[in-house]
Amino acid sequence: MPKNPAIILASFFLALCSCAGDVPSSSEVPSQESLASSSAEYPEFLSDSPLLFSEFYLGSSAATRAVEISNYGDQGVSLSAFSIKIFKGNSLAPTYEIPLPDVILEPNEAYVIAYSKNDEPVDADLYSDGLVTNGAWPMGLYRGETRVDTLGTIGYDVAYCTGSIVRKNERRIGREYSRPYDWVRYDASDASHLGDSACPVSQPRLSQGPLLTQEEFDTPYCTENGLYGMGGVLEVGLVSLGDGDTTVFSYPSELTSLGYAGKSFRYQNIDTPETQHGNTIQAQPWGYAAKKWNNDILRSAKHILIQSVKGGYLTETYGRLLGYVWYTNDENPSPSDYRNLNFETILNGYSNVAFSSVASDTMKSDGVSYYSYFLDADHGAEELGIKIHGEKDPDFNY
């Protein structure tokens, strides 16, 4: 059975007590010592600042960017002691600098800086010509000459967000380089959180994954021609257990009448390690463990649902149905009693987030897209180094 989200969360805090387009993994981030030794200009870093970056608004283009800083301390802080520096491309020296005004930012208040030539203006406290960034150029928050927080990794032109990002309430600490698990990813055009220092969703809620409501039960599963999903759910039975990301279910008339009887169901946005398939596909570490984990859950589930991808094709390249699998061990469940098996596969380290985000970004739960829940689970599992993220499979013959 999957680990309880509360246990997963407790493990995160125990493991991380010293401390969300896509961001570099921790294994891809260079050591700050190596960067410092390569340039005398590389700035000193301290992580004790009450002022931190709290949101980066991506918008629709480089001209629509905005960044938010918040005071997470218990006293008012003058912004005049701080500045923002932007490092174009791979530069180790700042290209643009934004001095901050002599304004006292009180505890739990946020301050928004936007690009002054933005033709889609957002509500900001300061408009600056210096906020020139493509969402990949690193950005540092400075107290005097000391850097206290960072978006991106200085010296590396790598995107640190594929949407607007909001710092988690549980991760309020300055960083030498961006850590994806610090942030919740929202739509690029979602500016609704600017001006609020608090993240609207908690880590315990994120660790539950997406949840169903009655709306998904009331929504049709697919279009009448059976080509596209509409995001609805259907109850299915178990016919044949597969590996960690493929199962054959018995489908109701909504699908059998369209010719989908006997079709395999491929799980959206996951790709677990392979099990042996003849001489063509070789088994990989954690492949059989992922299969057993998945199969044990489905065998003991009292109810299983499949959900189509809203606006996406009903099937994938090989003609298999494609979507999300939900399960519950309750005899008489309510919609929110179901757990998303795609999400839990990632949460427990059996798969990275796989394939395109476009379809899963249309699916929302409590204002957060399914894809963002998947990313958060992936980043958390990576920070813990569990299963495919660094653990050796004890049952695999290396």
C-alpha positions in Angstrom: 0.0 0.0 0.0 1.2 3.6 -0.6 2.7 5.5 2.3 0.3 7.8 4.2 0.8 11.4 2.9 1.2 12.5 6.6 4.1 10.1 6.9 5.6 11.3 3.7 5.3 14.9 4.9 6.8 14.1 8.3 9.8 12.4 6.5 10.3 15.6 4.5 10.5 17.8 7.5 12.8 15.4 9.3 15.1 15.1 6.3 14.9 18.8 5.3 14.7 20.6 8.6 17.8 22.6 7.6 15.8 24.0 5.1 8.4 23.8 -7.8 8.8 25.1 -17.8 11.1 23.1 -15.5 13.9 23.8 -13.1 17.2 22.0 -12.8 17.3 19.1 -10.5 19.6 19.2 -7.4 22.0 16.8 -9.2 22.3 19.4 -12.1 23.0 22.4 -9.9 26.7 23.2 -9.6 28.3 23.7 -6.2 28.4 27.3 -5.2 32.0 26.8 -4.0 33.0 25.9 -7.6 31.3 29.0 -8.9 32.8 31.2 -6.2 36.3 29.9 -7.0 35.8 30.7 -10.7 35.2 34.4 -10.2 36.2 37.0 -7.6 32.9 38.8 -8.3 30.8 35.9 -7.0 28.9 37.4 -4.1 28.8 36.3 -0.5 25.6 34.5 0.6 23.8 34.5 3.9 20.4 32.8 4.6 19.3 34.8 7.7 17.2 37.5 5.9 13.6 38.2 6.9 13.0 39.5 3.4 12.8 36.8 0.7 11.5 36.3 -2.8 7.9 35.1 -2.4 6.5 35.0 -5.9 7.6 35.2 -9.5 4.9 36.1 -12.0 5.8 34.8 -15.5 3.0 36.4 -17.5 2.8 36.0 -21.3 6.2 37.4 -22.2 9.4 39.0 -21.0 7.5 42.3 -20.9 5.0 41.0 -18.4 7.2 39.8 -15.6 6.8 40.8 -11.9 8.5 39.7 -8.8 7.3 39.8 -5.2 9.3 40.0 -1.9 7.8 39.5 1.5 8.8 40.2 5.1 8.7 36.9 7.0 10.3 38.4 10.1 8.6 39.8 13.3 9.6 43.4 12.8 9.3 46.0 10.1 12.2 46.2 7.6 13.4 49.2 5.5 13.6 48.2 1.9 16.3 50.8 1.3 18.9 48.4 2.5 18.0 45.9 -0.2 18.3 45.6 -4.0 17.5 43.1 -6.7 20.2 42.1 -9.2 19.6 40.2 -12.5 22.3 38.2 -14.2 21.8 38.0 -17.9 22.5 34.5 -19.4 25.5 32.8 -17.8 27.0 35.9 -16.4 28.6 35.9 -13.0 28.3 39.7 -12.7 24.9 41.5 -12.5 23.5 43.0 -15.7 20.6 44.9 -14.2 20.0 46.3 -10.7 16.8 47.5 -9.0 17.4 49.6 -5.9 14.5 49.4 -3.5 12.9 52.6 -2.0 12.9 53.8 1.6 9.7 52.0 2.5 9.1 50.0 5.7 7.7 46.6 4.9 5.8 45.3 7.9 5.8 41.6 9.0 3.8 39.4 6.6 3.5 42.2 4.1 4.4 41.7 0.4 6.0 44.2 -2.0 5.5 43.8 -5.8 8.0 45.0 -8.5 6.9 44.9 -12.1 8.5 45.8 -15.4 7.7 49.5 -16.1 7.0 48.9 -19.9 4.6 46.1 -19.4 1.7 46.4 -21.8 -0.4 44.1 -19.6 0.1 45.9 -16.3 -0.2 44.1 -13.0 -1.0 45.8 -9.7 2.5 46.6 -8.3 4.1 48.8 -5.7 7.1 49.7 -7.9 7.6 49.8 -11.6 11.2 49.4 -12.8 13.0 49.5 -16.2 15.5 47.1 -14.6 13.2 44.1 -14.3 14.5 42.5 -17.5 14.3 38.7 -17.3 13.2 35.8 -19.5 12.4 33.6 -16.6 15.7 31.9 -16.8 18.2 34.6 -16.1 19.1 34.3 -12.4 18.0 37.0 -9.9 19.4 37.8 -6.5 18.0 39.6 -3.6 20.7 41.6 -1.8 21.1 43.3 1.5 24.0 45.7 0.8 26.5 43.5 -1.0 25.4 40.3 0.5 23.0 38.0 -1.4 20.2 36.7 0.8 18.0 34.8 -1.7 18.1 33.6 -5.3 15.8 32.7 -8.2 17.7 30.4 -10.6 21.4 29.6 -10.3 23.9 32.4 -10.9 26.1 31.4 -13.8 23.5 29.2 -15.5 20.8 30.3 -18.0 18.3 27.6 -17.1 14.6 28.2 -16.6 13.5 28.1 -13.0 9.8 28.1 -13.7 7.4 27.1 -16.4 4.5 29.1 -14.8 4.1 31.6 -12.1 5.5 30.3 -8.8 4.6 31.1 -5.1 6.8 30.3 -2.2 5.4 27.7 0.2 4.7 28.8 3.8 6.8 25.9 5.0 9.9 26.8 3.0 10.7 30.4 4.0 14.5 30.3 3.9 16.9 32.1 1.7 18.6 30.0 -1.0 21.9 30.1 -2.9 20.0 28.7 -5.9 16.4 27.8 -6.6 15.0 24.7 -5.1 11.9 23.5 -6.9 10.3 22.1 -3.8 10.2 25.5 -2.3 7.5 26.7 -4.8 4.0 26.0 -5.9 3.5 26.3 -9.7 0.4 28.2 -11.0 -0.6 29.2 -14.6 1.8 31.7 -16.1 -1.0 34.2 -16.4 -2.3 33.8 -12.8 -1.5 37.1 -11.0 -4.1 36.5 -8.3 -1.6 35.8 -5.6 0.6 38.9 -6.1 0.5 41.2 -3.1 -0.1 38.4 -0.6 2.8 37.0 1.4 1.1 33.7 2.2 0.9 30.8 -0.1 -2.8 29.8 -0.6 -2.1 26.0 -0.4 -0.3 24.2 2.4 2.3 21.4 2.0 -0.1 18.8 3.7 -2.7 19.6 1.1 -0.2 19.3 -1.7 0.9 16.0 -0.3 -2.6 14.7 -0.7 -2.5 15.3 -4.5 -5.5 16.3 -6.6 -8.9 15.4 -5.1 -12.2 14.6 -6.8 -15.5 16.5 -6.4 -19.0 15.7 -7.4 -18.4 17.8 -10.6 -16.1 15.1 -12.0 -18.8 12.4 -11.4 -21.4 14.6 -13.2 -19.1 15.3 -16.2 -19.2 13.0 -19.2 -16.1 10.9 -19.7 -15.6 11.7 -23.3 -17.1 13.3 -26.4 -19.8 11.4 -28.3 -17.4 10.3 -31.0 -15.0 9.0 -28.4 -12.0 11.0 -29.5 -11.5 13.5 -26.7 -11.7 13.4 -23.0 -14.0 15.7 -21.0 -12.5 15.1 -17.6 -15.3 12.9 -16.2 -14.8 9.7 -14.2 -16.1 6.1 -14.7 -16.0 3.2 -12.3 -14.2 0.2 -13.7 -13.3 -3.4 -12.7 -10.0 -5.1 -12.7 -9.3 -7.5 -15.5 -5.5 -7.9 -15.9 -2.7 -6.4 -13.8 0.2 -4.9 -15.7 3.3 -3.1 -14.7 3.6 0.2 -12.8 1.8 2.4 -15.4 -0.5 0.1 -17.4 -3.6 -1.9 -16.4 -6.5 -3.6 -18.3 -9.9 -2.7 -16.8 -13.4 -3.8 -17.6 -15.2 -0.7 -18.8 -18.8 0.4 -18.7 -21.0 0.8 -21.7 -19.9 4.4 -22.3 -16.6 3.0 -23.5 -17.4 -0.5 -24.7 -20.0 0.9 -27.1 -17.2 2.9 -28.7 -15.0 -0.2 -29.2 -12.7 0.2 -26.2 -13.5 -3.2 -24.6 -10.3 -5.0 -23.7 -8.0 -2.0 -24.2 -5.1 -1.4 -21.9 -5.2 1.8 -19.8 -2.0 3.9 -19.8 -1.5 6.2 -16.8 -1.1 9.9 -17.7 2.1 11.7 -16.8 4.0 8.7 -15.3 6.5 6.3 -16.8 7.7 3.7 -14.3 10.9 1.7 -14.9 10.5 -1.3 -17.3 10.0 -4.9 -16.4 11.4 -7.6 -18.7 9.5 -7.9 -22.1 11.1 -10.8 -24.0 14.5 -9.9 -25.5 13.6 -6.4 -26.6 12.9 -4.5 -23.4 15.2 -5.1 -20.5 14.2 -4.9 -16.9 15.3 -1.8 -15.0 15.9 -1.1 -11.3 12.6 -0.4 -9.5 10.5 -1.8 -12.4 9.3 -4.9 -10.6 8.9 -3.0 -7.3 6.7 -0.4 -9.1 4.7 -3.2 -10.6 4.1 -5.0 -7.3 3.3 -1.7 -5.6 0.7 -0.8 -8.2 -0.8 -4.3 -8.3 -1.1 -4.6 -4.5 -3.1 -1.3 -4.4 -5.5 -2.3 -7.2 -6.1 -5.8 -5.8 -7.2 -4.5 -2.4 -9.1 -1.4 -3.7 -12.8 -1.4 -3.0 -13.5 0.9 -5.9 -11.5 2.0 -8.9 -12.2 4.9 -11.2 -10.6 6.1 -14.4 -10.7 9.7 -15.5 -10.1 11.1 -18.9 -7.9 14.1 -19.7 -10.0 17.1 -20.3 -9.5 18.3 -23.9 -6.9 15.6 -24.6 -7.1 12.6 -26.9 -8.8 9.6 -25.3 -6.0 7.3 -26.4 -2.2 7.5 -26.8 0.2 6.5 -29.6 -0.4 2.8 -29.3 -4.2 3.0 -29.0 -4.3 2.5 -25.3 -6.8 4.6 -23.3 -4.9 7.4 -21.5 -5.8 9.1 -18.2 -5.8 9.0 -14.4 -6.6 6.1 -12.1 -8.2 6.7 -8.7 -8.8 4.2 -6.0 -10.3 3.9 -2.5 -10.5 1.3 0.2 -13.8 2.7 1.6 -16.9 0.7 0.9 -19.1 3.8 0.5 -16.8 6.6 -0.5 -17.4 10.2 -1.1 -15.6 11.9 -4.0 -12.8 13.2 -1.9 -12.1 9.7 -0.5 -10.4 8.6 -3.7 -6.7 8.8 -4.2 -5.0 9.6 -7.5 -2.7 6.6 -8.3 -0.7 8.5 -10.9 0.2 11.1 -8.2 1.0 8.6 -5.6 3.3 6.7 -7.9 5.4 9.9 -8.3 5.1 10.7 -4.6 6.6 7.4 -3.6 9.5 7.7 -6.0 8.5 5.1 -8.6 8.3 7.6 -11.5 9.3 11.1 -12.6 6.7 13.3 -14.1 6.6 12.2 -17.7 5.4 13.7 -21.0 3.7 17.0 -21.7 2.1 19.3 -19.1 -0.4 20.9 -21.5 -3.3 18.5 -21.0 -2.8 18.0 -17.2 -2.6 21.8 -16.7 -6.2 22.0 -17.7 -7.2 19.8 -14.8 -7.5 21.6 -11.5 -8.0 20.7 -7.8 -8.3 23.5 -5.3 -6.9 25.9 -7.8 -3.7 23.9 -8.5 -3.3 21.9 -11.7 -2.8 18.1 -11.7 0.5 18.7 -13.3 1.7 21.0 -10.5 0.7 18.4 -7.9 2.7 15.9 -9.9 5.7 18.2 -10.1 5.6 18.9 -6.3 5.6 15.2 -5.6 8.5 14.7 -8.0 10.5 17.5 -6.4 9.9 16.2 -2.9 10.8 12.6 -3.8 14.0 13.9 -5.4 15.0 15.9 -2.4 14.5 12.8 -0.2 16.4 10.7 -2.8 13.9 7.8 -2.6 13.5 4.9 -5.1 14.5 6.0 -8.6 16.0 9.3 -7.2 19.0 7.6 -5.7 18.1 4.4 -3.7 19.5 1.1 -4.8 16.8 -1.5 -5.6 17.5 -4.4 -3.2 15.7 -6.9 -5.5 17.4 -6.0 -8.8 20.4 -7.9 -10.1 22.7 -5.0 -11.1 
